[in-house]
Amino acid sequence: MKQIEAIIRPEKLEPLKDAFLACKINGMNVRQVLGCGNQHGWIARNRGTSVMINMIPKIEIKIVVADDRVEEIVQVLIDTVRTGEIGDGKIFIKPVEECIRIRTGERGDIAL
């Protein structure tokens, strides 16, 4: 199993949810985050003072999938959220040792 974590543009969340639903990805965690990368933000003027706004709103998505679906899901993610502009985001893939469904006690891929 692998955990796929993606940082994406907020406006791409709904299209990504639809794409995941079409791929039968049933569970995901979503949270709003602030961050900066190559985008570096912008300079705003407030009462004659320049202020660097470099914490840009993003969406963080986490899903856990079976090893054999990782490439498929990553490609769906890229195809859905890519705009070709700076600030499209990043994808991180991490190994997951175990998954346990609390309700039934099932373990492994079947618990996903």
N, C-alpha and C positions, 0 to 999 in steps of 0.2 A: 504494500500500500504506500501511496505517496500523498503528501499534503501539497496542494497547489495554492500558493498565495499570490494574489495579483493586486497591484496598486493601479487604479484606472481613473479616468476622467469621470466626474459625477454624471454627466449626461449620457454616458455609455452603460449605466447600470441596467436600465429597463431593456435595451436590446440584448444585453448579455443574459439577463434572466430568461428572456424568451428563447435564446439560443440554447441555454442549458436545459430548459424544459423540453425542447425538441430532441436533445441528446439523452434524455432520461436521467439527468443529474438531479437527484431529488433533494439533496441537502446542501446548504451553503450558509456561511456566516458572513454578514456584511456589517461594516462599521465605517463611520465617517472619520477621516483622519486629515491632518494638516502636514504638509511636507514640501520639500524642495529638492530639485535635482538640477539637471542641465537647464531647466526653464528659468531659474533664478528669480522669478517674480517680476515686480515692476516698482517704479518709484512713484509715490503719491505725494502730493503737496497738501499740507495741513497748516493753515494759518501762516503761510510763508516759510514753513520748514519742510524740507524734503525728508521723506520717510521711506525706507526700503521695505516693501511688502514682499517677503520671500517665503512665507508659509502659505501655500496654495491648497485650497480644499481638494481632497481626493477621496476615493472610495477604496477600502481594502476588502477584498473578498478572499475567503478561505474555504476550500473544499478538500475532501479526502476521497481519492479514487483508487481502484485496483490498478496494479502496475501495468496491466495490458491496455488500459484506457488513457494513460498519461499523455501520450503524443496526440491522440485524437482530441482530447479536451484542451490541450495547449493550443492546438491549431484552431479550434473553434473560438477560443478566447482571443487569439491574435486577429483572426479574420473579422471578429465582431467589433473589437474596440480600436483597432488601428485607424488613425487618421493620416499618418505620415508626418505629423507635426511634432515638434518638441513638446514633451509633457504627456505623451501617450501612456507612459507608465512602465512598470516592470513586472516580471513574473519570477517567482522563486519556487523551486521544487525541493521538498524535503522528505526524507524517509519517515515512515510511521511504523513503529514496532507492532502495535496492537490496537484494535478497535473493539470495544465491548458495548453492546446495546444494553443499557441498564434495565429496560423493561423485561427483556426475555433472558438476558445473560448470554446471548449469542456472541461469538467471537470471530474475528477475522473479516474477510471480504463479505461474508453473509450478513454481518452486522451493519454494513454500510447501507 
